[in-house]
Amino acid sequence: MGTNYYSVKRGVEELDGDAFWDLRDGEGDAILHIGKSSGGWCFSLHVIPERGINDLWDWFDLLLDPDRIIVDEYREVISFSEMFRKITQRGRSDDKSWTERMLQQNYAEPGPNNLVRHQIGHGCVKHGAGTWDCITGRFS
């Protein structure tokens, strides 16, 4: 379980229920999925190569765009600095102590700051320079 984050065009956040979320799967850019935060894991940064988004730095223009806001899946507004911290300043004070079997079953490997991260493949196209992994495809 984790929390998904989105970059949303201003005005769209005022739509009700399904009308809001239906835009997420549309062809436009009204709602773009930024990624998912899951406890103990590196941030799963959604990369969208067809939009030129291949790493965290490619998200900056969208995240700083004054015509857009950042919201979580509960539609709470998140500041740029808070979102940036959620992606880049992750860590655990204790070692998760995953066994080799647990890592293998979850397509994971040890990561920075006592986190685990996705193995390359299975949607992970690369590890970010910090506490994020670059993931393609659909998120749940």
DSSP file (Angstrom, degrees, kcal/mol; ACC not computed):
  #  RESIDUE AA STRUCTURE BP1 BP2  ACC     N-H-->O    O-->H-N    N-H-->O    O-->H-N    TCO  KAPPA ALPHA  PHI   PSI    X-CA   Y-CA   Z-CA
    1    1 A M              0   0    0      0, 0.0    38,-0.5     0, 0.0     2,-0.3   0.000 360.0 360.0 360.0 145.8    0.0    0.0    0.0
    2    2 A G  E     -A   38   0A   0     36,-0.2     2,-0.4     2,-0.0    36,-0.2  -0.877 360.0 -88.3-161.2-169.1    1.2    3.5   -0.7
    3    3 A T  E     -A   37   0A   0     34,-2.4    34,-2.8    -2,-0.3     2,-0.3  -0.979  29.1-145.9-124.1 130.6    0.1    7.0   -1.9
    4    4 A N  E     -A   36   0A   0     -2,-0.4    69,-1.6    32,-0.2     2,-0.3  -0.666  12.2-155.2 -92.2 148.7   -0.1    8.2   -5.5
    5    5 A Y  E     -AB  35  72A   0     30,-2.5    29,-2.8    -2,-0.3    30,-1.3  -0.946   8.6-167.3-127.8 147.3    0.7   11.8   -6.5
    6    6 A Y  E     -AB  33  71A   0     65,-3.0    65,-2.3    -2,-0.3     2,-0.6  -0.958  23.4-135.9-136.5 147.9   -0.5   13.8   -9.5
    7    7 A S  E     -AB  32  70A   0     25,-3.1    25,-2.8    -2,-0.3     2,-0.4  -0.940  36.6-171.3 -99.9 123.1    0.2   17.0  -11.3
    8    8 A V  E     -AB  31  69A   0     61,-3.2    61,-2.8    -2,-0.6    23,-0.2  -0.947  25.8-117.0-126.4 134.1   -3.2   18.6  -12.1
    9    9 A K  E >>  - B   0  68A   0     21,-2.5     3,-1.7    -2,-0.4     4,-0.6  -0.457  48.0 -97.6 -63.9 136.9   -4.2   21.6  -14.2
   10   10 A R  T 34 S+     0   0    0     57,-2.9    -1,-0.1     1,-0.2    57,-0.0  -0.279 110.9  30.5 -56.8 140.6   -5.7   24.3  -12.1
   11   11 A G  T >4 S+     0   0    0     -3,-0.1     3,-1.1     4,-0.0    -1,-0.2  -0.159 100.0  83.8  99.4 -36.4   -9.5   24.1  -12.2
   12   12 A V  G X4 S+     0   0    0     -3,-1.7     3,-2.0     1,-0.2    -2,-0.2   0.844  78.3  67.2 -66.2 -33.0   -9.6   20.4  -12.7
   13   13 A E  G 3< S+     0   0    0     -4,-0.6    -1,-0.2     1,-0.3    -3,-0.1   0.683  92.2  63.1 -63.7 -15.1   -9.3   19.8   -8.9
   14   14 A E  G <  S+     0   0    0     -3,-1.1    -1,-0.3     2,-0.1    -2,-0.2   0.589  79.0 106.2 -85.3 -10.6  -12.7   21.3   -8.5
   15   15 A L  S <  S-     0   0    0     -3,-2.0     2,-0.2    -4,-0.2    -4,-0.0  -0.359  74.8-111.5 -67.5 150.0  -14.4   18.5  -10.6
   16   16 A D    >>  -     0   0    0      4,-0.1     3,-1.3    -2,-0.0     4,-1.1  -0.585  49.9 -61.3 -86.4 144.9  -16.5   16.0   -8.6
   17   17 A G  H >> S+     0   0    0      1,-0.3     4,-1.7    -2,-0.2     3,-0.8   0.236 122.5  15.2  32.3-116.1  -15.6   12.3   -8.1
   18   18 A D  H 3> S+     0   0    0      1,-0.3     4,-2.9     2,-0.2    -1,-0.3   0.818 120.9  63.4 -61.7 -34.4  -15.5   10.3  -11.3
   19   19 A A  H <> S+     0   0    0     -3,-1.3     4,-0.6     1,-0.2    -1,-0.3   0.880 107.1  45.6 -59.0 -37.3  -15.3   13.4  -13.5
   20   20 A F  H X< S+     0   0    0     -4,-1.1     3,-1.0    -3,-0.8     4,-0.4   0.972 116.8  41.8 -67.0 -55.7  -12.0   14.2  -11.9
   21   21 A W  H >X S+     0   0    0     -4,-1.7     3,-1.2     1,-0.3     4,-0.5   0.762 102.1  68.6 -70.2 -25.1  -10.5   10.7  -12.0
   22   22 A D  H >< S+     0   0    0     -4,-2.9     3,-0.8     1,-0.3    -1,-0.3   0.828  93.6  60.2 -61.3 -30.0  -11.7   10.0  -15.6
   23   23 A L  G X< S+     0   0    0     -3,-1.0     3,-1.3    -4,-0.6     8,-0.5   0.742  88.8  73.4 -68.4 -22.6   -9.2   12.7  -16.8
   24   24 A R  G <4 S+     0   0    0     -3,-1.2    -1,-0.2    -4,-0.4     9,-0.2   0.839 101.6  40.6 -61.1 -34.3   -6.3   10.7  -15.4
   25   25 A D  G << S+     0   0    0     -3,-0.8    -1,-0.3    -4,-0.5    -2,-0.2   0.332  96.1 110.1 -98.7   7.0   -6.6    8.1  -18.1
   26   26 A G  S <  S-     0   0    0     -3,-1.3     5,-0.1    -4,-0.1    -3,-0.1  -0.171  79.3-112.3 -78.3 174.3   -7.3   10.5  -20.9
   27   27 A E  S    S+     0   0    0      2,-0.0    -1,-0.1     3,-0.0    -4,-0.0   0.707  92.8  76.2 -78.1 -22.1   -5.0   11.5  -23.8
   28   28 A G  S    S-     0   0    0     -5,-0.1     3,-0.1     1,-0.1     0, 0.0   0.105  88.1-112.4 -79.1-165.9   -4.5   15.0  -22.5
   29   29 A D  S    S+     0   0    0      1,-0.1     3,-0.2     3,-0.1   -20,-0.1   0.062  75.6 116.7-119.0  24.2   -2.3   16.3  -19.7
   30   30 A A  S    S+     0   0    0      1,-0.3   -21,-2.5    -7,-0.2     2,-0.4   0.902  90.6  19.4 -59.4 -41.7   -5.1   17.5  -17.3
   31   31 A I  E    S-A    8   0A   0     -8,-0.5     2,-0.5   -23,-0.2    -1,-0.3  -0.973  74.1-177.0-132.8 117.9   -3.9   14.9  -14.7
   32   32 A L  E     -A    7   0A   0    -25,-2.8   -25,-3.1    -2,-0.4     2,-0.5  -0.961  26.9-125.8-116.7 130.8   -0.5   13.4  -14.9
   33   33 A H  E     -A    6   0A   0     -2,-0.5   -27,-0.3   -27,-0.2     3,-0.1  -0.614  22.4-174.7 -75.5 122.8    0.7   10.7  -12.5
   34   34 A I  E     -     0   0A   0    -29,-2.8    12,-2.7    -2,-0.5     2,-0.3   0.882  49.7 -86.1 -84.2 -44.0    3.9   11.7  -10.8
   35   35 A G  E     -AC   5  45A   0    -30,-1.3   -30,-2.5    10,-0.3     2,-0.4  -0.984  38.1 -79.0 160.9-170.2    4.5    8.5   -8.8
   36   36 A K  E     -AC   4  44A   0      8,-2.0     8,-2.7    -2,-0.3     2,-0.6  -0.985  20.3-150.6-134.3 135.4    3.9    6.5   -5.8
   37   37 A S  E     +A    3   0A   0    -34,-2.8   -34,-2.4    -2,-0.4     2,-0.4  -0.916  20.1 177.2-103.3 122.8    5.3    6.6   -2.3
   38   38 A S  E >   -A    2   0A   0     -2,-0.6     3,-2.0   -36,-0.2   -36,-0.2  -0.994  37.6-100.0-127.9 134.0    5.4    3.2   -0.4
   39   39 A G  T 3  S+     0   0    0    -38,-0.5     3,-0.1    -2,-0.4    53,-0.1  -0.216 104.9  10.1 -54.9 131.0    6.9    2.7    3.0
   40   40 A G  T 3  S+     0   0    0      1,-0.3    76,-2.2    51,-0.1     2,-0.3   0.363 110.9  98.5  84.5  -5.1   10.4    1.3    3.1
   41   41 A W  B <  S-h  116   0B   0     -3,-2.0    -1,-0.3    74,-0.2    -3,-0.2  -0.778  81.1-102.3-112.7 155.1   10.8    1.7   -0.7
   42   42 A C        -     0   0    0     74,-2.2    90,-0.3    -2,-0.3    -4,-0.2  -0.448  60.5 -85.1 -62.2 150.6   12.5    4.2   -2.9
   43   43 A F  E     - d   0 132A   0     88,-2.3    90,-3.0    44,-0.4     2,-1.2  -0.384  36.7-130.6 -61.9 134.7    9.9    6.5   -4.5
   44   44 A S  E     -Cd  36 133A   0     -8,-2.7    -8,-2.0    88,-0.2     2,-0.5  -0.743  26.6-162.2 -89.3  92.8    8.4    5.0   -7.7
   45   45 A L  E     -Cd  35 134A   0     88,-2.5    90,-3.2    -2,-1.2     2,-0.6  -0.662  15.2-131.3 -81.3 121.5    8.7    8.0  -10.0
   46   46 A H  E     - d   0 135A   0    -12,-2.7     2,-0.4    -2,-0.5    90,-0.2  -0.621  23.8-165.0 -75.8 115.5    6.5    7.6  -13.1
   47   47 A V        -     0   0    0     88,-2.8    90,-0.3    -2,-0.6     7,-0.2  -0.848   9.1-168.9-102.1 141.7    8.5    8.3  -16.2
   48   48 A I  B > > -J   53   0C   0      5,-1.4     3,-2.4    -2,-0.4     5,-1.9  -0.760   3.4-176.2-130.7  82.1    6.6    8.9  -19.4
   49   49 A P  G > 5S+     0   0    0      0, 0.0     3,-1.8     0, 0.0    -1,-0.1   0.813  81.4  62.8 -54.3 -34.5    9.2    8.8  -22.3
   50   50 A E  G 3 5S+     0   0    0      1,-0.3    -2,-0.0     2,-0.1     0, 0.0   0.690 108.3  44.0 -67.0 -15.1    6.6    9.7  -24.9
   51   51 A R  G < 5S-     0   0    0     -3,-2.4    -1,-0.3     2,-0.2     3,-0.1   0.294 123.0-106.0-104.4   5.1    6.2   13.1  -23.1
   52   52 A G  T < 5S+     0   0    0     -3,-1.8     2,-0.8    -4,-0.3    -2,-0.1   0.679  78.5 135.0  77.8  17.8    9.9   13.5  -22.6
   53   53 A I  B   < +J   48   0C   0     -5,-1.9    -5,-1.4     1,-0.2    -1,-0.2  -0.863  10.0 143.7-103.3 102.7    9.8   12.6  -18.9
   54   54 A N        +     0   0    0     -2,-0.8     2,-0.3     1,-0.2    -1,-0.2   0.466  65.6   4.0-119.0  -7.2   12.7   10.2  -18.2
   55   55 A D  S >> S-     0   0    0     -9,-0.1     3,-1.0    -7,-0.1     4,-0.6  -0.947  88.8 -79.1-164.6 177.0   13.8   11.2  -14.8
   56   56 A L  H >> S+     0   0    0     -2,-0.3     3,-1.8     1,-0.3     4,-0.6   0.880 122.2  59.3 -55.5 -42.8   13.0   13.5  -11.8
   57   57 A W  H >4 S+     0   0    0      1,-0.3     3,-0.7     2,-0.2     4,-0.4   0.789  97.9  60.2 -63.1 -27.9   14.6   16.6  -13.5
   58   58 A D  H <4 S+     0   0    0     -3,-1.0     4,-0.3     1,-0.2    -1,-0.3   0.688  99.7  58.1 -72.5 -17.6   12.2   16.3  -16.5
   59   59 A W  H XX S+     0   0    0     -3,-1.8     4,-2.6    -4,-0.6     3,-0.6   0.684  81.7  89.3 -81.0 -19.6    9.3   16.7  -14.0
   60   60 A F  H <X S+     0   0    0     -3,-0.7     4,-2.3    -4,-0.6     5,-0.2   0.860  82.9  51.3 -53.2 -47.7   10.4   20.1  -12.8
   61   61 A D  H 3> S+     0   0    0     -4,-0.4     4,-0.6     1,-0.2    -1,-0.3   0.901 115.6  43.3 -58.4 -40.8    8.7   22.3  -15.3
   62   62 A L  H <4 S+     0   0    0     -3,-0.6     3,-0.5    -4,-0.3    -1,-0.2   0.898 114.3  49.4 -70.6 -40.4    5.4   20.5  -14.6
   63   63 A L  H  < S+     0   0    0     -4,-2.6    -2,-0.2     1,-0.2    -1,-0.2   0.796 118.1  39.9 -71.0 -27.0    5.8   20.5  -10.8
   64   64 A L  H  < S+     0   0    0     -4,-2.3    -1,-0.2    -5,-0.3    -2,-0.2   0.458  83.8 122.9 -99.0  -2.7    6.7   24.2  -10.8
   65   65 A D    ><  -     0   0    0     -4,-0.6     3,-1.9    -3,-0.5    -3,-0.0  -0.437  57.2-146.9 -62.9 121.4    4.1   25.3  -13.4
   66   66 A P  T 3  S+     0   0    0      0, 0.0    -1,-0.2     0, 0.0    -4,-0.0   0.663  97.3  61.9 -66.8 -13.3    1.9   28.0  -11.8
   67   67 A D  T 3  S+     0   0    0    -58,-0.0   -57,-2.9   -57,-0.0     2,-0.3   0.329 103.6  59.1 -91.1   7.4   -1.0   26.7  -13.8
   68   68 A R  E <   -B    9   0A   0     -3,-1.9     2,-0.3   -59,-0.3   -59,-0.2  -0.911  64.2-157.8-131.6 158.4   -0.8   23.3  -12.2
   69   69 A I  E     -B    8   0A   0    -61,-2.8   -61,-3.2    -2,-0.3     2,-0.5  -0.885  19.4-123.4-127.7 164.4   -1.0   21.9   -8.6
   70   70 A I  E     +BE   7  78A   0      8,-0.6     8,-3.1    -2,-0.3     2,-0.3  -0.939  34.4 173.9-108.2 129.3    0.2   18.7   -7.0
   71   71 A V  E     -BE   6  77A   0    -65,-2.3   -65,-3.0    -2,-0.5     6,-0.2  -0.950  24.3-132.7-131.7 154.3   -2.3   16.5   -5.3
   72   72 A D  E >   -B    5   0A   0      4,-1.9     3,-2.5    -2,-0.3   -67,-0.2  -0.418  45.7 -88.0 -92.6 179.3   -2.2   13.1   -3.6
   73   73 A E  T 3  S+     0   0    0    -69,-1.6   -68,-0.1     1,-0.3    -1,-0.0   0.638 130.4  57.9 -66.2 -12.1   -4.8   10.4   -4.3
   74   74 A Y  T 3  S-     0   0    0    -70,-0.2    -1,-0.3     2,-0.1     3,-0.1   0.314 119.4-113.2 -95.4   6.3   -7.0   11.8   -1.5
   75   75 A R    <   +     0   0    0     -3,-2.5     2,-0.4     1,-0.3    -2,-0.1   0.715  66.2 149.5  67.3  25.9   -7.0   15.1   -3.5
   76   76 A E        -     0   0    0      1,-0.0    -4,-1.9    -4,-0.0    -1,-0.3  -0.743  50.8-116.5 -84.3 134.6   -5.0   16.9   -0.8
   77   77 A V  E     -E   71   0A   0     -2,-0.4     2,-0.4    -6,-0.2    -6,-0.3  -0.545  29.9-162.8 -76.0 135.4   -2.8   19.7   -2.2
   78   78 A I  E     -E   70   0A   0     -8,-3.1    -8,-0.6    -2,-0.3     2,-0.1  -0.953  15.8-125.3-119.3 134.9    1.0   19.1   -1.8
   79   79 A S     >  -     0   0    0     -2,-0.4     4,-2.4     1,-0.1     5,-0.2  -0.364  24.6-113.7 -74.1 160.2    3.6   21.9   -2.1
   80   80 A F  H  > S+     0   0    0      1,-0.2     4,-3.0     2,-0.2     5,-0.2   0.933 117.5  50.9 -57.6 -46.7    6.5   21.5   -4.5
   81   81 A S  H  > S+     0   0    0      1,-0.2     4,-2.1     2,-0.2    -1,-0.2   0.885 110.6  48.6 -63.5 -38.3    9.0   21.4   -1.7
   82   82 A E  H  > S+     0   0    0      2,-0.2     4,-2.2     1,-0.2    -1,-0.2   0.918 113.2  47.4 -65.9 -42.8    7.0   18.7    0.2
   83   83 A M  H  X S+     0   0    0     -4,-2.4     4,-1.5     2,-0.2    -2,-0.2   0.921 110.8  51.8 -62.9 -43.7    6.7   16.6   -3.0
   84   84 A F  H  X S+     0   0    0     -4,-3.0     4,-2.8     1,-0.2     5,-0.3   0.899 110.3  48.9 -61.4 -40.8   10.5   17.0   -3.7
   85   85 A R  H  X S+     0   0    0     -4,-2.1     4,-2.5     1,-0.2    -1,-0.2   0.900 106.5  56.2 -64.3 -41.1   11.3   15.8   -0.1
   86   86 A K  H  < S+     0   0    0     -4,-2.2    -1,-0.2     1,-0.2    -2,-0.2   0.820 116.8  37.0 -61.2 -29.5    9.0   12.8   -0.5
   87   87 A I  H  < S+     0   0    0     -4,-1.5   -44,-0.4    -3,-0.2     3,-0.3   0.891 128.9  27.4 -86.8 -44.5   11.0   11.8   -3.6
   88   88 A T  H  < S+     0   0    0     -4,-2.8    43,-0.3     1,-0.2    -3,-0.2   0.603 115.3  53.0-102.9 -13.7   14.6   12.8   -2.7
   89   89 A Q  S  < S+     0   0    0     -4,-2.5     2,-0.2    -5,-0.3    -1,-0.2  -0.308  73.7 137.9-121.7  50.9   14.8   12.6    1.1
   90   90 A R        +     0   0    0     -3,-0.3     2,-0.3   -47,-0.0    25,-0.1  -0.600  17.5 128.2 -93.6 153.9   13.5    9.1    1.9
   91   91 A G        -     0   0    0     -2,-0.2     2,-0.4   -50,-0.1    23,-0.2  -0.918  43.4-123.3 172.9 166.9   15.0    6.7    4.3
   92   92 A R        -     0   0    0     21,-2.5     4,-0.1    -2,-0.3    23,-0.1  -0.970  12.4-144.4-126.0 142.8   14.5    4.4    7.3
   93   93 A S  S    S+     0   0    0     -2,-0.4     2,-0.3     2,-0.1    -1,-0.1   0.788  88.3  50.3 -76.1 -26.8   16.3    4.6   10.6
   94   94 A D  S    S-     0   0    0     20,-0.1     2,-0.4    -3,-0.1    -2,-0.0  -0.787  94.2-104.8-111.5 156.1   16.3    0.8   10.9
   95   95 A D        -     0   0    0     -2,-0.3    20,-0.1     1,-0.1    -2,-0.1  -0.652  21.1-143.5 -77.6 127.3   17.4   -1.8    8.4
   96   96 A K        -     0   0    0     18,-0.6    -1,-0.1    -2,-0.4    19,-0.1   0.749  24.6-148.1 -64.4 -22.9   14.3   -3.5    6.9
   97   97 A S        -     0   0    0      1,-0.2     2,-0.2    17,-0.0    -1,-0.1   0.910  21.4-174.8  56.5  48.5   16.3   -6.8    6.9
   98   98 A W        -     0   0    0      1,-0.1    -1,-0.2     4,-0.1     2,-0.1  -0.535  20.0-128.5 -71.4 139.0   14.7   -8.3    3.9
   99   99 A T     >  -     0   0    0     -2,-0.2     4,-2.5     1,-0.1     5,-0.2  -0.420  24.8-107.2 -79.2 164.0   15.8  -11.8    3.2
  100  100 A E  H  > S+     0   0    0      1,-0.2     4,-2.6     2,-0.2     5,-0.2   0.886 123.0  53.5 -58.1 -38.3   17.1  -12.8   -0.3
  101  101 A R  H  > S+     0   0    0      2,-0.2     4,-2.8     1,-0.2    -1,-0.2   0.920 108.1  48.7 -64.0 -43.8   13.8  -14.6   -0.8
  102  102 A M  H  > S+     0   0    0      2,-0.2     4,-1.5     1,-0.2    -2,-0.2   0.916 112.2  49.1 -62.6 -43.1   11.7  -11.5    0.0
  103  103 A L  H  <>S+     0   0    0     -4,-2.5     5,-3.1     1,-0.2     3,-0.3   0.945 113.4  46.8 -59.9 -47.6   13.9   -9.4   -2.3
  104  104 A Q  H ><5S+     0   0    0     -4,-2.6     3,-1.3     1,-0.2    -2,-0.2   0.909 110.4  51.5 -62.5 -44.3   13.5  -11.9   -5.1
  105  105 A Q  H 3<5S+     0   0    0     -4,-2.8    -1,-0.2     1,-0.3    -2,-0.2   0.789 116.1  41.7 -64.3 -28.0    9.7  -12.3   -4.6
  106  106 A N  T 3<5S-     0   0    0     -4,-1.5    -1,-0.3    -3,-0.3    -2,-0.2   0.244 109.0-119.3-103.8  11.3    9.3   -8.5   -4.8
  107  107 A Y  T < 5S+     0   0    0     -3,-1.3    12,-3.0    -4,-0.2     2,-0.2   0.915  71.7 137.6  49.5  46.4   11.7   -7.9   -7.7
  108  108 A A  E   < -I  118   0B   0     -5,-3.1    10,-0.2    10,-0.3    -1,-0.2  -0.710  38.8-170.9-120.5 167.0   13.6   -5.7   -5.2
  109  109 A E  E     -I  117   0B   0      8,-2.2     8,-3.0    -2,-0.2    -9,-0.0  -0.964  43.8 -76.4-149.4 160.1   17.2   -5.1   -4.2
  110  110 A P  E     -I  116   0B   0      0, 0.0     6,-0.3     0, 0.0     5,-0.0  -0.326  54.7-174.5 -60.0 141.8   18.8   -3.1   -1.3
  111  111 A G    >   -     0   0    0      4,-3.1     3,-0.5     1,-0.2     4,-0.1  -0.531  30.4 -59.9-124.2-168.9   18.7    0.6   -1.9
  112  112 A P  G >  S+     0   0    0      0, 0.0     3,-1.8     0, 0.0    -1,-0.2  -0.337 110.2  18.1 -74.1 157.2   20.0    3.8   -0.2
  113  113 A N  G 3  S-     0   0    0      1,-0.3   -21,-2.5   -22,-0.1     3,-0.1   0.815 133.2 -58.3  56.0  39.4   19.2    4.9    3.3
  114  114 A N  G <  S+     0   0    0     -3,-0.5   -18,-0.6     1,-0.2    -1,-0.3   0.698 107.7 128.1  64.2  21.8   17.9    1.4    4.4
  115  115 A L    <   -     0   0    0     -3,-1.8    -4,-3.1   -25,-0.1     2,-0.3  -0.573  55.6-130.4 -95.6 165.2   15.3    1.4    1.7
  116  116 A V  E     -hI  41 110B   0    -76,-2.2   -74,-2.2    -6,-0.3     2,-0.3  -0.833  24.3-161.6-106.5 157.4   14.7   -1.3   -0.9
  117  117 A R  E     - I   0 109B   0     -8,-3.0    -8,-2.2    -2,-0.3     2,-0.1  -0.923  25.5 -89.7-136.2 163.1   14.4   -0.4   -4.5
  118  118 A H  E     - I   0 108B   0     -2,-0.3   -10,-0.3   -10,-0.2     2,-0.2  -0.419  40.1-118.9 -69.7 141.6   13.0   -2.0   -7.7
  119  119 A Q        -     0   0    0    -12,-3.0     5,-0.4   -13,-0.2     2,-0.1  -0.522  42.0 -92.0 -71.2 150.0   15.2   -4.2   -9.7
  120  120 A I  S    S+     0   0    0     -2,-0.2     5,-0.2     5,-0.1     2,-0.2  -0.467 101.2  38.8 -61.7 135.0   15.8   -3.0  -13.3
  121  121 A G  B >  S+F  124   0A   0      3,-3.1     3,-2.2    -2,-0.1     5,-0.1  -0.485  76.7  79.3 106.7 176.6   13.1   -4.7  -15.4
  122  122 A H  T 3  S-     0   0    0      1,-0.3     3,-0.1    -2,-0.2    -3,-0.1   0.862 134.9 -42.0  53.4  37.5    9.5   -5.3  -14.5
  123  123 A G  T 3  S+     0   0    0      1,-0.2    13,-2.7    12,-0.1     2,-0.7   0.093 115.3 113.8  98.5 -22.2    8.7   -1.7  -15.3
  124  124 A C  E <   +FG 121 135A   0     -3,-2.2    -3,-3.1    -5,-0.4    11,-0.2  -0.750  36.9 177.0 -85.4 115.9   11.7   -0.2  -13.6
  125  125 A V  E     -     0   0A   0      9,-2.6     2,-0.3    -2,-0.7    -1,-0.2   0.725  63.4 -17.4 -93.1 -23.2   13.9    1.4  -16.4
  126  126 A K  E     - G   0 134A   0      8,-1.1     8,-3.1    -7,-0.1     2,-0.4  -0.966  63.4-104.7-170.2 162.0   16.6    2.9  -14.2
  127  127 A H  E     - G   0 133A   0     -2,-0.3     6,-0.2     6,-0.2     4,-0.1  -0.799  40.9-122.9 -91.2 135.6   17.5    3.9  -10.6
  128  128 A G        -     0   0    0      4,-2.7    -1,-0.1    -2,-0.4   -73,-0.0  -0.174  28.9-101.5 -68.4 171.5   17.4    7.6  -10.0
  129  129 A A  S    S+     0   0    0      2,-0.1    -1,-0.1     4,-0.0     2,-0.1   0.541 105.3  11.8 -72.7  -6.0   20.5    9.4   -8.7
  130  130 A G  S    S-     0   0    0      2,-0.3     2,-0.6   -43,-0.0    -2,-0.1  -0.220 125.1 -26.4-138.4-132.0   18.9    9.3   -5.2
  131  131 A T  S    S+     0   0    0    -43,-0.3   -88,-2.3    -2,-0.1     2,-0.3  -0.229 105.3  84.2 -94.7  45.8   16.0    7.7   -3.4
  132  132 A W  E     -d   43   0A   0     -2,-0.6    -4,-2.7   -90,-0.3     2,-0.4  -0.987  58.5-149.4-142.2 153.9   13.8    7.2   -6.4
  133  133 A D  E     -dG  44 127A   0    -90,-3.0   -88,-2.5    -2,-0.3     2,-0.7  -0.927  23.8-123.7-118.1 146.9   13.4    4.6   -9.2
  134  134 A C  E     -dG  45 126A   0     -8,-3.1    -9,-2.6    -2,-0.4    -8,-1.1  -0.835  35.9-177.4 -97.1 115.7   12.1    5.4  -12.7
  135  135 A I  E     -dG  46 124A   0    -90,-3.2   -88,-2.8    -2,-0.7   -11,-0.2  -0.925  11.3-162.0-121.7 134.7    9.1    3.3  -13.5
  136  136 A T        +     0   0    0    -13,-2.7   -88,-0.1    -2,-0.4     2,-0.1  -0.555  49.8  38.7-102.0 173.6    7.0    3.1  -16.7
  137  137 A G  S    S-     0   0    0    -90,-0.3     2,-0.3    -2,-0.2    -2,-0.1  -0.366  95.2 -26.0  91.5-165.4    3.5    1.8  -17.2
  138  138 A R        -     0   0    0     -2,-0.1     2,-0.3   -92,-0.0    -2,-0.1  -0.637  53.3-152.0 -92.0 145.9    0.3    1.9  -15.2
  139  139 A F              0   0    0     -2,-0.3    -2,-0.0     1,-0.1  -135,-0.0  -0.819 360.0 360.0-113.1 154.1    0.2    2.3  -11.4
  140  140 A S              0   0    0     -2,-0.3  -136,-0.1  -104,-0.0    -1,-0.1   0.364 360.0 360.0-119.7 360.0   -2.4    1.1   -8.9
